[in-house]
Amino acid sequence: MKMTSNGDSGPLEIAIIGGGIGGLCCALFIHHFCGATKANVKISVYEQAAQYKEIGAGVHIGPNAAKLLHQIGIGEQLNSIAGFRRGVWLTFRRFDNGAEILTIPAKDEGPVRQAPVARAEFLDLLVHTIQERNAAKLYTGKQCQSVQDEGDKVVISFTDGTTATANLVIGCDGIHSSIRSQFVEDRPLYSGRIAYRGVIPIAELEQWWPFQSYAVSFLGPGKHFLVFPIRQNKSLNIVAFVAVPEPELGDLRESWTSKSQRKDAEVDYAGFNETVRKVIGLMPSQISKWKLNDREPLGQWTFLRGKVVLLGDAAHAMLPHQGAGAGQALEDGYILARAVADCFSGASELVKAMSRLESYTRLYQDVRLPRAKRAQQTAREAGLVYQMKAPDLAGLPYDDCLPIVKSKLENRMKWIWSGNIDEEYIELKTARSMS
């Protein structure tokens, strides 16, 4: 496909707003699928920061998402920067003495496996791959202010006074999405929990670490303490969740940049076992502390007759209790890329292609929305289970909760890691008689 707005030769212009994990993976997926169908596209990624850099620590890429990266040829590189969990996804332990509640295995023997990674390393891999493949033009210092419908184009205005145009705008700009805010009011709901976050060298604890794997979650009433390995098991990622009434939050924000003192975490986890206390003692004196907000599922991800779509946290921000948010964003980008390639591969002129765009972006939405919505809901439920706050656990003694917790957790992740999104896409596309 080579075309412009008047039918002459030229590329279809795609603008991705947000250069985080979701946005860069989306660019790679579109480049891959459009290349396979010989659809001529020009992809531009606009990142508001001065450089492509992830703030934060570790992120989990489950096998459902890892296999998509293998399909576009970067699975080996993903594994080279990932931590390895020694056959364990998570071992859930008592908060007080560290005794086992339940251990969920992970199949780590094949190339497609659990991949806990440092966000910064993963982002570097994605940037390098985009540049190596010439998959997209990467811009920095471009914070989106507004989008405006202009026929078969969308005009994007940035806060620096510049503008750009595109036939398709993909909002990958996170939980505080400026794209989403122009169409849907953001209504964050405090989840009742905060999270301390940090990373420490595994070399400082490997001599005394008491468990087979570094992937452990200690569960206590109103608190749970999660660790998992990243950077080829050179670093331990820490996320410590505490139930806090909203009036006690003060000015704490929903932001990676919010900080606290290590001593606050030491106080909150004083009743936990020695392993947890020693890990906290290895954290720096100033650590990240984040207010965890929840959001109700959006019923619509496509706007301006399909020329603007949402992806990842901009579409379905979810609590981190299942480690599934990044994977769901990757699934979004993969299915959207298939839809874009299918939409434009059969069109010889831009006018014809644009007439099909809304139906194909809606196909993306309708394939992905039910699964993302379920991930949001089950993440919310998981947080309540981990801290003995689920309706059938509330008020029970801790020891009486544990058999119920075990039964709720043992098969919780199977549906996320399994399933076939390609089949879901083909099935719905066929049902709608779309070419």
C-alpha positions, 0 to 999 in steps of 0.5 A: 500500500502506498498512498496519501490523502489524494490517493497518490503514493505515500505512507499511512501515518501513525502517531504513538503518544507515549514512549514507554513499554506499551508504546514501543512494543506497539510500534514494533508489532505494527512494523512487523505485521505491516511489513508482512503485508507490505502495508506502507506505514510511517510510525512516529513515537512521541515521548514527553520526557527528554529521553527514552527512560523508564522510571521504576524498578522491575516489571513482569512479562508473563509467558502470554506476553513473552511469546509475542516478543518471540514472534517478532524476533526479540525473545532471546534478547528478552531472556538475556536480561530477565531474572530466572525464578528456578521453576517457581512463579511465586512461593506464598509464605506466612508473614510471621515465620515464613512457612509455606502457604502455596508455591506456584510452579513456572515452566522455565525450561523452554525459550518462552518463559516467565521474564521478570525484567528491569524496566530500564533494561527492557526499554533500552532493548525496545529502543535499540530494536526500533532503531536497528530495524528503522521501525519508527521515528522516535521523538522526545520532549513532546507532551501531547496537549490535544488532538483535533479531527481534520478529515482523514487526519488528526492534528496533534498539538504539543505543549511546546507549541508544535504540531504533528498530523497522523491518520491514526493516533494511538494513546499509550500515555499511561494512567494519567493519559492526556489522550484519554482525558479529552474523551473520558473523565479520569476517575481514580478510586483509591484502592485502600493500599500504598506500595513501597518499592525498591531494588537491592543487589542479590549479592548482599543477601544470597549467602543467607537467603532461605528459599529455593527461589527469589520470587516470594510473597509474604502474606499478612493481615492488611499487608503483603511483601513481594520480591522477585529477581531481575537482571539475570538474578543480579537484583531483587525487586521489592514491592511492599503493600500496606493497607492505609486509610485514605485520611492518613495518606497526606499528600502521597501521590499516584506517582513513581516519583513519590518518596518516603523514608525506609524507616516508615517501611521498617515500622510497617513491617516490624511484625514480619519475619526476619527475612523481610526485615533484613531485606528492608534493612538493605534498601536505601534510606529513601525509597519509593512510596506510591498511592495505589489507585484503581479504576473502573473499566472503560467501555470505549477505547476508540474515538474520532471514527476510529482515528484515535485509540487507547492502549495499555494503562491509558485504556485499562489501568489495573492494580499490580497484584497479578503482575499482568499490566505490562503483558496486557499492554503487549497483547493490546499492541499485538492485536491492534497491529494485526487490525491495522495491517489487515485494514490497510493491506486490502486498500489501494487508496487512503480514502478506502482505507480510512473508510474501513478504519473504524471497523478495524479499530473497533475489532481491536477494542472488542477482542481486547476489552473483555480480557483486559477487563477481567485482568482488572477485576481479578487484580483487584480481587487478588489484592484483597486475598493476599491481605485477608480482606476478601469478603469470605476472609474478613473477620476470620483468624489468620490461620483459618484464612490460609486454606481459603487463600490457598484455594483461591490462588492455586489456579488464579494465573492460568487464564492469563498465561494461557489462551490464544489471542490470535484465535480470538482475533480471527474468530471475531473478524470472521464472525463480522465477515471482515476481509 
